């Protein structure tokens, strides 16, 4: 199979996986709450406040995942002299800095 078609996988430590899933579950609940607010004709500023909280929660999730990626995947790729590891990281970080 060509490299472009291979799906890379990452087995995560059980504690990290649980922490990430818990964060996502909370975020999912927040999004459902915003949907309910819209359906219930909540005041715009109140909805926007919740959207801001969701955005912060997603950023926090992404930072935690990125830190884990740096400490495991990137370190391992560099040790194994995997071409493109740094370029991939630069691309990922660039998407967060938009």
C-alpha positions in Angstrom: 0.0 0.0 0.0 1.3 3.5 -0.9 2.4 5.7 2.1 -0.2 8.3 1.1 -3.0 5.7 1.7 -1.7 4.2 5.0 -3.5 5.3 8.1 -1.2 6.0 10.9 -2.4 5.0 14.4 -1.4 5.9 17.9 -2.0 3.8 21.0 -2.5 6.1 23.9 -1.9 5.5 27.6 -5.2 4.6 29.3 -5.1 7.6 31.6 -4.5 10.0 28.7 -7.2 8.4 26.6 -9.7 8.7 29.4 -8.8 12.3 30.1 -9.2 13.2 26.4 -12.5 11.3 26.1 -13.8 13.0 29.3 -12.9 16.4 27.8 -14.6 15.6 24.6 -17.7 14.4 26.4 -17.9 17.7 28.3 -17.5 19.7 25.1 -20.2 17.6 23.4 -22.5 18.4 26.3 -21.7 22.1 26.0 -22.5 22.0 22.3 -25.8 20.3 23.0 -26.5 23.0 25.6 -25.9 25.7 23.0 -28.3 24.0 20.6 -30.9 24.0 23.4 -30.3 27.6 24.0 -30.9 28.4 20.4 -34.1 26.3 20.3 -35.2 28.1 23.5 -34.6 31.5 22.0 -31.9 32.4 24.6 -30.4 35.9 24.5 -27.6 36.1 21.9 -24.9 37.3 24.3 -25.6 34.3 26.6 -25.2 31.9 23.6 -22.0 33.7 22.5 -20.6 33.3 26.0 -21.2 29.6 25.8 -19.7 29.4 22.3 -16.6 31.2 23.7 -16.4 28.6 26.5 -16.6 25.8 23.9 -13.9 27.4 21.9 -11.6 27.6 24.9 -12.4 24.0 25.8 -11.5 22.8 22.3 -8.2 24.8 22.4 -7.4 23.2 25.7 -8.1 19.8 24.3 -5.9 20.5 21.3 -3.0 21.7 23.5 -3.2 18.6 25.6 -3.2 16.3 22.5 -0.4 18.4 20.9 1.7 18.1 24.0 1.2 14.3 24.0 2.1 14.2 20.3 5.3 16.1 20.8 6.4 14.0 23.7 5.7 10.7 22.0 5.2 10.7 18.2 7.5 13.5 17.3 10.3 12.4 19.6 10.0 8.9 18.3 10.0 10.0 14.6 13.0 12.2 15.1 14.9 9.4 16.9 14.1 7.1 14.0 15.1 9.8 11.5 11.6 9.8 9.9 11.6 12.2 7.0 9.0 14.8 7.3 8.4 14.7 11.0 9.3 18.3 11.6 7.5 19.5 8.5 4.4 17.7 9.7 4.7 19.3 13.1 5.2 22.8 11.6 2.0 22.3 9.5 0.0 21.2 12.5 1.2 24.1 14.6 0.5 26.5 11.7 -3.2 25.4 11.6 -3.5 26.4 15.3 -2.0 29.8 14.8 -4.6 31.0 12.2 
